[in-house]
Amino acid sequence: MSFPHSAAIAIVGGGPAGLMAAEVARAGGAAVDVYESRGSVGRKFLVAGKGGLNLTHSEPQAEFASRYGARSGEVNGWLRTFDASALREWARGLGIETFVGSSGRVFPTDLRAAPLLRTWVKRLRESGVRFHVHHTWTGWRDEKLRFNTPVGELLAEPSATILALGGASWPQLGSDGAWTSLLQQRAVEVAPLKPSNCGFELQWSAHFAGRFAGHPVKPVSISFVDGQGKKTRRQGEFVITETGIEGSLVYALSAALRDAIQADGYARIELDLAPGRDPARLLADLSRPRQGRSISEVLRRHCGIEGVRAGLLHELVAKADMADPAKLARWIKALPLVLDQPRPLAEAISTAGGVVLEGLDERLMLRNLPGVFCAGEMLDWEAPTGGYLLAASFASGRVAGAGAVEWLAQRKPLLLPDNMC
């Protein structure tokens, strides 16, 4: 079945970027329809809230912007319209107070996503935003938007469109990356989608994986030297998996590790299993008379290394080196791991790649498709965890929403609702 449907602005995708675009567009006087493929909006947002809903970060703006790497200039432009302070004030307007944690990250005081999302959607509905769930976008027909719905195909002919379709991580929540081919058919340049903030694979022995999968490794630091010779060292913790490693410390380095694997076929990192211990002191402790103690007991008593950290040494260091205090001390301070590949994109926290920013103007309108705007994770940028992902998604949605309203205002008045003329 096919039938017409009209709206001044159609927003395709009900994640944070799409909802923020809807809020700004409706505040600008446009009629707004939000189309979502799943049965409710904000599903990935809710999943993010299970970890406490890290909304943004409190660090200074220049440092904040630098977290976006090669796209820091463009993303900083979005953030100037909606920085961390503005985001916290926006949340307060929804009745959600926030606090700054010890790491500088910003969270709702109740550490939950559901109350914020519920209040936000209610406010959007009351403002006149119309929601259409179970509507999956399948491209265009005769310049109309096509949607698969439970009652057949729907054709919508909005005056402007904002695409906020996400990347391709966690596809069960609605972002499956199917939009890439639809835009490429319209000559829109799309960088290949890649996993970001993801785990990595390496070959553990069956014994090690069976015993230690799921165990956190801490305290530990990771060092990595990229292709340009730049060395990065970070301290924190990560988790052993059956297939490799994952966790916050790994995610912080994931973009560089992924790119190294793409270039060289592997990435080599070094673990410092005793980051707070001076090498000379460590050697002295390992050189003490053993008095019949096993090496595992020596590591536990004199070096504070046991459990999974001791397991890593037994997994990766030859027995002869384990018995040599000088060699063992060096391995403890620089234990190499060779990573084979990232875990699949569907498992990643977020996505790199997407619509190339050079194909958009400053309003985030596609140069090849006037009247079509893009926002959120479907754009070609990436960021570490820590509030940076949500902050940029929110900000880009605001830019696209305001841009669509501005673009409509520059067109014939017949395209606008009465309150926009």
Solvent accessible surface area in square Angstrom, and as a share of the most:
residue,aa,sasa,rsa
1,M,144,0.64
2,S,61,0.39
3,F,66,0.28
4,P,109,0.69
5,H,53,0.23
6,S,82,0.53
7,A,11,0.09
8,A,10,0.08
9,I,0,0.00
10,A,0,0.00
11,I,0,0.00
12,V,3,0.02
13,G,8,0.08
14,G,2,0.02
15,G,23,0.23
16,P,23,0.14
17,A,7,0.06
18,G,0,0.00
19,L,2,0.01
20,M,0,0.00
21,A,0,0.00
22,A,0,0.00
23,E,29,0.13
24,V,24,0.14
25,A,0,0.00
26,R,68,0.25
27,A,90,0.70
28,G,37,0.36
29,G,10,0.09
30,A,0,0.00
31,A,26,0.20
32,V,0,0.00
33,D,0,0.00
34,V,0,0.00
35,Y,1,0.01
36,E,17,0.07
37,S,28,0.18
38,R,74,0.27
39,G,26,0.25
40,S,49,0.32
41,V,14,0.08
42,G,3,0.03
43,R,90,0.33
44,K,55,0.23
45,F,5,0.02
46,L,66,0.33
47,V,37,0.21
48,A,50,0.39
49,G,8,0.08
50,K,174,0.74
51,G,72,0.69
52,G,7,0.07
53,L,1,0.00
54,N,28,0.14
55,L,0,0.00
56,T,0,0.00
57,H,21,0.09
58,S,53,0.34
59,E,25,0.11
60,P,94,0.59
61,Q,65,0.29
62,A,84,0.65
63,E,78,0.35
64,F,3,0.01
65,A,8,0.06
66,S,66,0.43
67,R,77,0.28
68,Y,6,0.02
69,G,49,0.47
70,A,108,0.83
71,R,39,0.14
72,S,32,0.21
73,G,55,0.53
74,E,68,0.30
75,V,0,0.00
76,N,33,0.17
77,G,23,0.22
78,W,15,0.05
79,L,2,0.01
80,R,169,0.62
81,T,85,0.49
82,F,9,0.04
83,D,55,0.28
84,A,18,0.14
85,S,82,0.53
86,A,37,0.29
87,L,1,0.01
88,R,61,0.22
89,E,99,0.44
90,W,22,0.08
91,A,0,0.00
92,R,102,0.37
93,G,55,0.53
94,L,11,0.06
95,G,63,0.60
96,I,19,0.10
97,E,83,0.37
98,T,14,0.08
99,F,75,0.31
100,V,66,0.38
101,G,17,0.17
102,S,131,0.85
103,S,73,0.47
104,G,13,0.13
105,R,77,0.28
106,V,0,0.00
107,F,32,0.14
108,P,0,0.00
109,T,82,0.48
110,D,62,0.32
111,L,83,0.41
112,R,128,0.47
113,A,5,0.04
114,A,35,0.27
115,P,20,0.12
116,L,0,0.00
117,L,14,0.07
118,R,148,0.54
119,T,53,0.31
120,W,1,0.00
121,V,19,0.11
122,K,120,0.51
123,R,85,0.31
124,L,4,0.02
125,R,137,0.50
126,E,123,0.55
127,S,51,0.33
128,G,33,0.32
129,V,5,0.03
130,R,107,0.39
131,F,28,0.12
132,H,35,0.16
133,V,52,0.30
134,H,93,0.42
135,H,25,0.11
136,T,59,0.35
137,W,19,0.07
138,T,41,0.24
139,G,3,0.02
140,W,38,0.13
141,R,96,0.35
142,D,118,0.61
143,E,123,0.55
144,K,54,0.23
145,L,2,0.01
146,R,70,0.25
147,F,0,0.00
148,N,82,0.42
149,T,19,0.11
150,P,103,0.65
151,V,98,0.57
152,G,26,0.25
153,E,25,0.11
154,L,10,0.05
155,L,20,0.10
156,A,1,0.00
157,E,98,0.44
158,P,24,0.15
159,S,23,0.15
160,A,3,0.02
161,T,7,0.04
162,I,0,0.00
163,L,0,0.00
164,A,8,0.07
165,L,35,0.17
166,G,15,0.15
167,G,1,0.01
168,A,12,0.09
169,S,0,0.00
170,W,81,0.29
171,P,40,0.25
172,Q,111,0.49
173,L,33,0.17
174,G,23,0.22
175,S,20,0.13
176,D,86,0.45
177,G,9,0.09
178,A,61,0.47
179,W,8,0.03
180,T,29,0.17
181,S,53,0.34
182,L,33,0.16
183,L,0,0.00
184,Q,93,0.41
185,Q,137,0.61
186,R,69,0.25
187,A,75,0.58
188,V,8,0.05
189,E,122,0.55
190,V,15,0.09
191,A,24,0.19
192,P,106,0.67
193,L,37,0.18
194,K,57,0.24
195,P,20,0.12
196,S,2,0.01
197,N,1,0.01
198,C,3,0.02
199,G,6,0.06
200,F,1,0.00
201,E,26,0.11
202,L,12,0.06
203,Q,155,0.69
204,W,27,0.09
205,S,49,0.32
206,A,95,0.73
207,H,130,0.58
208,F,3,0.01
209,A,14,0.11
210,G,71,0.68
211,R,153,0.56
212,F,12,0.05
213,A,36,0.28
214,G,54,0.52
215,H,78,0.35
216,P,60,0.38
217,V,0,0.00
218,K,109,0.46
219,P,67,0.42
220,V,0,0.00
221,S,0,0.00
222,I,1,0.00
223,S,10,0.07
224,F,7,0.03
225,V,84,0.48
226,D,41,0.21
227,G,73,0.70
228,Q,163,0.73
229,G,54,0.52
230,K,136,0.58
231,K,129,0.54
232,T,38,0.22
233,R,127,0.46
234,R,99,0.36
235,Q,119,0.53
236,G,32,0.30
237,E,64,0.29
238,F,0,0.00
239,V,40,0.23
240,I,0,0.00
241,T,29,0.17
242,E,130,0.58
243,T,56,0.33
244,G,0,0.00
245,I,1,0.01
246,E,65,0.29
247,G,11,0.10
248,S,62,0.40
249,L,8,0.04
250,V,1,0.00
251,Y,39,0.15
252,A,37,0.29
253,L,8,0.04
254,S,3,0.02
255,A,36,0.28
256,A,42,0.32
257,L,1,0.00
258,R,11,0.04
259,D,64,0.33
260,A,16,0.12
261,I,18,0.09
262,Q,132,0.59
263,A,83,0.64
264,D,94,0.49
265,G,50,0.48
266,Y,107,0.41
267,A,1,0.01
268,R,116,0.42
269,I,1,0.00
270,E,52,0.23
271,L,0,0.00
272,D,3,0.02
273,L,0,0.00
274,A,7,0.05
275,P,23,0.14
276,G,83,0.80
277,R,62,0.22
278,D,82,0.42
279,P,78,0.49
280,A,70,0.54
281,R,136,0.50
282,L,0,0.00
283,L,72,0.36
284,A,57,0.44
285,D,3,0.02
286,L,6,0.03
287,S,63,0.40
288,R,111,0.40
289,P,105,0.66
290,R,77,0.28
291,Q,146,0.65
292,G,82,0.79
293,R,71,0.26
294,S,67,0.43
295,I,29,0.15
296,S,50,0.32
297,E,46,0.21
298,V,3,0.02
299,L,0,0.00
300,R,107,0.39
301,R,130,0.47
302,H,30,0.13
303,C,5,0.03
304,G,40,0.38
305,I,0,0.00
306,E,98,0.44
307,G,45,0.43
308,V,14,0.08
309,R,27,0.10
310,A,10,0.08
311,G,10,0.10
312,L,0,0.00
313,L,0,0.00
314,H,91,0.41
315,E,49,0.22
316,L,69,0.34
317,V,10,0.06
318,A,64,0.50
319,K,182,0.77
320,A,78,0.60
321,D,26,0.13
322,M,11,0.05
323,A,64,0.49
324,D,49,0.25
325,P,44,0.28
326,A,40,0.31
327,K,84,0.35
328,L,2,0.01
329,A,9,0.07
330,R,150,0.55
331,W,78,0.27
332,I,0,0.00
333,K,44,0.19
334,A,37,0.29
335,L,1,0.00
336,P,32,0.20
337,L,2,0.01
338,V,73,0.42
339,L,0,0.00
340,D,58,0.30
341,Q,90,0.40
342,P,29,0.18
343,R,61,0.22
344,P,67,0.42
345,L,40,0.20
346,A,48,0.37
347,E,91,0.41
348,A,1,0.01
349,I,59,0.30
350,S,2,0.01
351,T,2,0.01
352,A,3,0.03
353,G,4,0.04
354,G,0,0.00
355,V,0,0.00
356,V,20,0.11
357,L,14,0.07
358,E,110,0.49
359,G,26,0.25
360,L,6,0.03
361,D,20,0.10
362,E,145,0.65
363,R,40,0.15
364,L,7,0.03
365,M,19,0.09
366,L,2,0.01
367,R,146,0.53
368,N,83,0.43
369,L,22,0.11
370,P,92,0.58
371,G,5,0.04
372,V,15,0.08
373,F,0,0.00
374,C,0,0.00
375,A,0,0.00
376,G,2,0.02
377,E,29,0.13
378,M,0,0.00
379,L,0,0.00
380,D,28,0.14
381,W,8,0.03
382,E,40,0.18
383,A,6,0.04
384,P,35,0.22
385,T,35,0.21
386,G,4,0.03
387,G,5,0.05
388,Y,10,0.04
389,L,35,0.17
390,L,25,0.12
391,A,3,0.02
392,A,0,0.00
393,S,14,0.09
394,F,0,0.00
395,A,0,0.00
396,S,0,0.00
397,G,0,0.00
398,R,64,0.23
399,V,20,0.12
400,A,0,0.00
401,G,0,0.00
402,A,51,0.39
403,G,2,0.02
404,A,0,0.00
405,V,23,0.13
406,E,79,0.36
407,W,35,0.12
408,L,0,0.00
409,A,61,0.47
410,Q,121,0.54
411,R,96,0.35
412,K,148,0.63
413,P,89,0.56
414,L,171,0.85
415,L,57,0.29
416,L,20,0.10
417,P,37,0.23
418,D,135,0.70
419,N,107,0.55
420,M,31,0.14
421,C,104,0.62
